[in-house]
Amino acid sequence: MLAATLRASRRWLADPYGTLDAERARRGPTFWMELALVGRVLVTGDPALIREITAHPDLEAGSGIAALRRVLGEGSLITMDGEAHAARRRLVAPFFRRGLEVLDAATCAATKDALRAVPPGGRLSIYDLGRQVSLRSIIQFLLAAPPDEAARAGRLVDAFLLSFESPWVLFLRPLQIDLGPLSPWGRALRNRERLRDFLREHVRKARSGGGIGDKDGGVLARIAQEAPDLSEDDIVAETLALLLFGHDTGAAALAWAVAHIWRRPEVLARVRAEADAAETIDPAAHPYLEACLKESLRLSPVVVHLTRVAARETRIGEHTVPAGARVFPCVYLAQRDPEVFAEPDVFRPERFLEGQTYEGSWFPFGLGARTCIGNRFALRQMLLTAATAARCAELAPEPGWEPRPVRRLVLVVPEGGTRMVRPLPLAPSPVRPPPALPERERGNACAASSRKGSLFFGRWRPSPARGGGMGARAGEGTGEGAGGGMAR
């Protein structure tokens, strides 16, 4: 029995998508699993049961994420339950839902900077690009820090996340022993404390009027000044949660979206046409791309399941759940339910073009009152980064690469983070030059040529004919498209 449980647990950690597909084929959308260190778990993708779970008074969410509690500590919103959770959410959620548009131009610029760094024939990981862009934006959103402080924050976040080279360290309690700075857990704790100290400095400066808490300050400064009842450690815990998991989750979701879009020429062509026609960088101008992102989140959720813990023995549908047992509302199973989504394994963005919400069947950002407070930020960042990449770079999936799901801590990402390549320009054909035109015809030929278009990363595109929009930014009309690899 123990050996079977260990084998099942290893499969679950290594290949959650494959495990869930196999169990659903064998037992349907709702079943019990036995997992090491977790025990017996009720897993369901049934939308009716998920709606019941969402409103169930005997199921707690904060106590179900023990692995993250050991990383974040006890003071974060996502580790709380009941009235404490509701009160904290009412207090901090508004800070994460306003002023998002101020980062739009910076997000597009950061994406262009990252793409410019890829030479012809060069390769890149979309997951790494997404982390780079999103972390830069999140740090600016939270801290509004000068470049040197922002760079320092980025290094501290990366150092902490790189402490977990294997998900086993996060999930297996026996490995969480501090044996000094060279041990995985000891290294993680020290890196976390350095990041916390950095954030505490900013809270103290904001509350002492040290210059970063004015109207131009970031979210951390505004919370420090406008929520005096929150302790320094509470503010640090909320900031830490978004810094650590906000950018990583969005980058993983972006990697899946690029894998789905860029491997389908007809979808990519429509995304590019929409981006070319947009007169603004407002995400509302990209409804088809937004539908593609939502469909990618449906097909390849980076968080496979949510977790609830029974505070006492209770019933879920016809299932009796013992006190202390876990329930997994399964994002992956629900979002591939053939009774809700026709041809559930097919990438079809049109599912989301008519305002459908799919209550209880589409919840990549969580359920009900536990929905992620950073969901609008994450989706906006993904959309702007993908739109900029579609508009400004000629990329293709690396030959031979396939989007095999692999686990990275609590997330599921495509292997290699979606490996892309910038194609080499085609060598010119050895053709003879055309004969010279008579003098009287040269002017007409030049005028006609100027109207045809411009070469863009090896792709023929119409010349810009309008001001404003995503294209009217630094570098447009300077020749940078041909020499630097960025047209707009």
NORBEL-V261276 format. One record per residue. RES is the residue in three letters. PSI is psi in whole degrees, 0 to 359 (NA if undefined). D_LAST is the distance of its C-alpha to the last C-alpha in Angstrom with 1 decimal. Layout:
BEGIN
RES:PSI:D_LAST, RES:PSI:D_LAST
END
This chain:
BEGIN
MET:314:60.2, LEU:319:58.5, ALA:319:57.2, ALA:320:55.8, THR:318:54.1, LEU:320:52.5, ARG:316:51.3, ALA:321:49.8, SER:321:48.1, ARG:317:46.7, ARG:320:45.2, TRP:317:43.9, LEU:320:42.0, ALA:325:40.8, ASP:73:39.9, PRO:322:39.9, TYR:309:38.2, GLY:320:40.8, THR:315:43.7, LEU:320:42.9, ASP:316:42.6, ALA:317:45.9, GLU:322:47.7, ARG:318:46.5, ALA:329:47.7, ARG:325:51.0, ARG:359:51.7, GLY:189:49.3, PRO:351:46.8, THR:129:49.1, PHE:164:51.0, TRP:142:52.4, MET:149:51.2, GLU:116:53.0, LEU:139:50.7, ALA:139:51.8, LEU:357:51.7, VAL:320:50.7, GLY:205:53.6, ARG:128:53.9, VAL:135:50.7, LEU:118:50.4, VAL:131:47.1, THR:142:46.1, GLY:13:43.4, ASP:119:45.6, PRO:327:43.9, ALA:316:47.2, LEU:324:48.1, ILE:321:44.7, ARG:322:45.2, GLU:317:48.6, ILE:320:47.3, THR:321:44.7, ALA:8:47.6, HIS:125:50.3, PRO:342:52.1, ASP:4:53.4, LEU:125:50.2, GLU:143:48.3, ALA:315:44.7, GLY:322:44.6, SER:352:47.6, GLY:359:46.0, ILE:58:43.3, ALA:324:45.6, ALA:317:43.2, LEU:330:40.6, ARG:322:43.3, ARG:339:44.4, VAL:315:40.8, LEU:337:40.0, GLY:187:43.6, GLU:349:45.4, GLY:7:43.5, SER:150:40.3, LEU:317:39.9, ILE:348:39.5, THR:1:42.9, MET:164:44.8, ASP:168:46.8, GLY:215:48.7, GLU:327:48.9, ALA:318:47.5, HIS:314:44.2, ALA:317:44.2, ALA:317:44.8, ARG:320:42.1, ARG:316:39.6, ARG:328:40.4, LEU:315:40.0, VAL:334:36.7, ALA:317:34.7, PRO:331:33.7, PHE:335:32.0, PHE:8:29.6, ARG:3:28.8, ARG:152:27.7, GLY:15:24.9, LEU:329:22.4, GLU:342:19.7, VAL:343:19.6, LEU:356:17.8, ASP:308:14.9, ALA:321:12.4, ALA:323:13.9, THR:315:13.8, CYS:318:10.0, ALA:319:9.8, ALA:322:12.7, THR:315:11.3, LYS:318:8.4, ASP:316:11.3, ALA:321:13.5, LEU:327:11.6, ARG:332:11.0, ALA:352:14.8, VAL:114:15.6, PRO:163:16.7, PRO:130:17.3, GLY:353:20.3, GLY:161:19.8, ARG:155:20.7, LEU:158:19.9, SER:125:21.5, ILE:326:19.6, TYR:315:22.4, ASP:318:21.9, LEU:315:18.2, GLY:320:19.0, ARG:317:21.9, GLN:312:19.9, VAL:313:17.3, SER:320:20.0, LEU:319:22.5, ARG:318:20.4, SER:318:19.8, ILE:319:23.5, ILE:318:24.8, GLN:320:23.0, PHE:317:24.3, LEU:319:27.8, LEU:336:28.3, ALA:46:25.8, ALA:153:26.8, PRO:164:25.9, PRO:320:23.9, ASP:321:27.2, GLU:322:28.7, ALA:318:25.6, ALA:320:25.7, ARG:316:29.4, ALA:317:29.1, GLY:318:26.7, ARG:321:29.2, LEU:319:32.1, VAL:313:30.6, ASP:318:29.7, ALA:319:33.2, PHE:312:34.8, LEU:325:33.0, LEU:354:33.7, SER:336:37.3, PHE:77:37.5, GLU:339:36.9, SER:139:39.1, PRO:341:39.5, TRP:325:43.2, VAL:326:43.3, LEU:324:41.9, PHE:332:44.2, LEU:111:47.4, ARG:322:49.4, PRO:337:51.6, LEU:352:48.7, GLN:64:47.9, ILE:129:50.3, ASP:102:49.5, LEU:25:50.9, GLY:174:49.2, PRO:346:45.7, LEU:348:45.7, SER:149:46.3, PRO:313:43.4, TRP:320:44.6, GLY:320:45.6, ARG:319:42.3, ALA:315:40.5, LEU:320:42.9, ARG:321:42.4, ASN:323:38.6, ARG:319:38.8, GLU:324:41.1, ARG:320:38.9, LEU:319:36.0, ARG:317:38.4, ASP:320:39.7, PHE:315:36.2, LEU:323:35.7, ARG:321:39.2, GLU:317:38.5, HIS:323:35.7, VAL:315:38.1, ARG:319:40.8, LYS:318:38.7, ALA:318:37.6, ARG:341:41.2, SER:3:42.6, GLY:36:40.2, GLY:16:38.7, GLY:346:35.5, ILE:3:33.1, GLY:19:34.6, ASP:187:33.6, LYS:340:31.5, ASP:4:28.3, GLY:170:29.6, GLY:184:28.5, VAL:319:30.3, LEU:316:32.8, ALA:320:33.9, ARG:319:34.2, ILE:316:36.3, ALA:323:38.4, GLN:324:39.2, GLU:352:39.5, ALA:70:41.2, PRO:340:44.1, ASP:344:46.1, LEU:132:43.7, SER:165:44.8, GLU:316:42.7, ASP:327:42.9, ASP:315:41.9, ILE:319:38.7, VAL:320:38.0, ALA:317:38.7, GLU:319:36.2, THR:319:33.4, LEU:318:34.3, ALA:315:34.0, LEU:320:30.5, LEU:317:29.4, LEU:318:31.0, PHE:341:30.5, GLY:310:27.7, HIS:327:24.8, ASP:318:26.8, THR:315:27.4, GLY:322:23.9, ALA:320:22.6, ALA:317:25.4, ALA:322:24.7, LEU:320:21.0, ALA:318:22.3, TRP:319:24.5, ALA:315:22.0, VAL:321:19.7, ALA:318:23.0, HIS:318:24.0, ILE:311:20.8, TRP:346:19.6, ARG:4:23.2, ARG:98:23.5, PRO:322:21.6, GLU:326:22.5, VAL:314:21.3, LEU:319:17.9, ALA:321:17.6, ARG:322:18.4, VAL:317:16.1, ARG:319:13.1, ALA:320:14.6, GLU:317:15.0, ALA:321:11.5, ASP:325:10.4, ALA:345:13.4, ALA:134:12.9, GLU:4:13.0, THR:161:12.9, ILE:5:12.1, ASP:127:15.9, PRO:335:17.1, ALA:343:19.6, ALA:4:17.1, HIS:60:17.0, PRO:324:20.8, TYR:318:20.7, LEU:319:18.6, GLU:319:21.0, ALA:322:23.8, CYS:318:22.6, LEU:318:22.5, LYS:322:26.0, GLU:323:27.3, SER:318:26.2, LEU:328:27.9, ARG:311:30.9, LEU:325:31.2, SER:70:30.4, PRO:135:31.3, VAL:336:30.8, VAL:114:33.9, VAL:325:36.6, HIS:159:39.2, LEU:172:40.2, THR:133:43.5, ARG:149:46.4, VAL:133:49.9, ALA:118:53.1, ALA:335:54.8, ARG:169:58.0, GLU:133:59.2, THR:176:57.5, ARG:137:56.8, ILE:107:53.5, GLY:234:54.4, GLU:11:57.4, HIS:133:56.5, THR:125:58.3, VAL:118:56.2, PRO:157:58.3, ALA:133:57.7, GLY:350:55.1, ALA:156:53.7, ARG:148:50.0, VAL:131:48.3, PHE:97:44.8, PRO:113:43.0, CYS:110:41.0, VAL:314:37.3, TYR:312:37.1, LEU:316:40.3, ALA:321:39.7, GLN:359:36.3, ARG:26:37.7, ASP:116:40.8, PRO:342:41.5, GLU:344:43.4, VAL:318:40.3, PHE:108:37.5, ALA:139:38.5, GLU:66:37.6, PRO:339:36.5, ASP:1:35.3, VAL:136:32.8, PHE:110:29.1, ARG:89:29.0, PRO:336:26.4, GLU:342:28.2, ARG:334:30.8, PHE:16:28.7, LEU:352:27.5, GLU:24:30.7, GLY:16:31.0, GLN:142:33.4, THR:336:34.2, TYR:57:36.6, GLU:129:38.8, GLY:357:40.4, SER:347:38.4, TRP:107:34.8, PHE:57:34.6, PRO:341:32.0, PHE:10:31.9, GLY:183:35.7, LEU:136:38.5, GLY:230:39.8, ALA:352:40.4, ARG:9:39.0, THR:139:35.5, CYS:130:33.0, ILE:347:32.2, GLY:16:28.7, ASN:321:27.9, ARG:320:25.6, PHE:312:23.7, ALA:313:23.4, LEU:323:22.3, ARG:316:19.7, GLN:316:18.3, MET:315:18.4, LEU:314:16.7, LEU:320:13.7, THR:315:13.4, ALA:319:14.0, ALA:319:11.7, THR:318:8.7, ALA:319:10.3, ALA:323:11.0, ARG:328:7.7, CYS:3:5.9, ALA:141:9.3, GLU:103:12.4, LEU:156:15.2, ALA:151:18.8, PRO:141:21.9, GLU:133:24.0, PRO:132:26.8, GLY:350:29.9, TRP:138:28.4, GLU:144:29.7, PRO:69:29.0, ARG:130:32.4, PRO:134:32.9, VAL:155:34.1, ARG:137:35.1, ARG:105:33.5, LEU:238:35.8, VAL:0:36.1, LEU:157:32.9, VAL:122:32.5, VAL:157:29.4, PRO:141:28.5, GLU:133:29.9, GLY:3:27.7, GLY:23:25.2, THR:96:23.6, ARG:122:23.2, MET:160:20.1, VAL:144:19.4, ARG:112:16.6, PRO:148:18.5, LEU:146:19.6, PRO:147:18.6, LEU:139:21.6, ALA:141:24.2, PRO:142:24.7, SER:142:27.9, PRO:76:30.8, VAL:156:31.3, ARG:144:32.9, PRO:150:31.0, PRO:156:31.8, PRO:149:34.6, ALA:141:33.9, LEU:152:33.8, PRO:150:36.4, GLU:320:35.4, ARG:344:35.5, GLU:350:32.9, ARG:320:30.2, GLY:317:28.6, ASN:322:28.3, ALA:318:26.7, CYS:318:24.0, ALA:319:23.2, ALA:320:23.1, SER:322:20.8, SER:341:18.2, ARG:349:18.2, LYS:318:17.8, GLY:189:14.2, SER:148:12.0, LEU:133:12.3, PHE:103:9.6, PHE:35:11.1, GLY:1:14.3, ARG:132:13.6, TRP:123:14.1, ARG:154:11.8, PRO:145:12.4, SER:145:10.9, PRO:132:9.2, ALA:10:12.5, ARG:158:12.2, GLY:171:11.6, GLY:188:11.2, GLY:185:10.0, MET:336:7.3, GLY:335:4.7, ALA:70:6.9, ARG:179:6.4, ALA:134:7.4, GLY:341:6.4, GLU:130:5.3, GLY:11:8.5, THR:0:9.8, GLY:2:10.2, GLU:333:8.3, GLY:319:7.1, ALA:321:10.8, GLY:320:12.3, GLY:354:10.6, GLY:5:9.4, MET:124:5.7, ALA:329:3.8, ARG:NA:0.0
END
